[in-house]
Amino acid sequence: PGETLPSRALAIPEAVARAHGLTLDQLAQRLRTGRPAVMPRVENGRLLIDARTVLPGEDGDLVQALRQALGRG
């Protein structure tokens, strides 16, 4: 705990969520309860998906999860 690991994240600004009628917290909840589940965090007005949590070959699954969460399944 308290140790920082270097990483990169996909950042989705609040404006993207709002454009789909969602708050960042609602978008995060949809991602967490979707299939596959995605575990983002909301920080400084952005939804962040840590690249360490996306395994090689899972990019397409992540894109599909985002589309579904934004209502564009």
C-alpha positions in Angstrom: 0.0 0.0 0.0 1.1 3.5 -0.8 3.7 2.3 -3.4 3.3 3.9 -6.8 3.9 1.7 -9.9 4.6 3.3 -13.2 1.9 2.9 -15.8 -0.2 4.6 -18.5 -3.9 5.0 -18.6 -6.7 5.6 -21.1 -8.3 8.8 -20.1 -11.9 9.5 -21.0 -12.9 13.1 -20.3 -16.2 14.0 -18.6 -17.5 15.6 -21.8 -17.6 12.2 -23.5 -19.7 10.8 -20.7 -22.0 13.8 -20.8 -22.4 13.6 -24.6 -24.0 10.2 -23.9 -26.2 11.4 -21.1 -24.0 9.9 -18.3 -21.9 11.1 -15.5 -18.4 9.7 -15.1 -19.6 7.7 -12.0 -22.4 6.2 -14.1 -20.1 5.3 -16.9 -17.6 3.7 -14.4 -20.5 1.7 -12.9 -21.6 0.5 -16.3 -18.1 -0.6 -17.1 -17.7 -2.4 -13.8 -20.9 -4.4 -14.2 -20.5 -5.1 -17.9 -19.1 -8.1 -19.6 -16.2 -8.1 -19.6 -15.9 -6.1 -16.4 -13.6 -3.1 -16.7 -12.3 -1.6 -13.4 -11.8 2.2 -14.1 -11.3 4.9 -11.6 -12.6 8.5 -11.7 -10.0 11.1 -11.0 -9.7 14.9 -11.8 -12.7 15.0 -14.1 -11.7 11.9 -16.1 -12.4 8.2 -16.2 -9.1 6.3 -16.2 -8.5 2.8 -17.3 -5.0 1.6 -16.3 -3.2 0.0 -19.1 -1.7 -2.6 -16.7 -5.1 -4.1 -16.4 -5.5 -4.8 -20.1 -3.7 -7.9 -21.2 -2.3 -8.3 -24.7 -5.1 -9.2 -27.1 -7.8 -7.7 -25.0 -7.9 -4.4 -26.8 -11.0 -5.4 -28.8 -12.8 -6.5 -25.7 -12.1 -3.1 -24.1 -13.4 -1.2 -27.1 -16.6 -3.4 -27.0 -17.0 -2.8 -23.3 -16.7 1.0 -23.8 -19.2 0.9 -26.7 -21.7 -1.0 -24.6 -21.2 1.3 -21.6 -21.8 4.3 -23.7 -24.9 2.8 -25.2 -23.4 2.1 -28.6 -23.2 -1.7 -28.2 
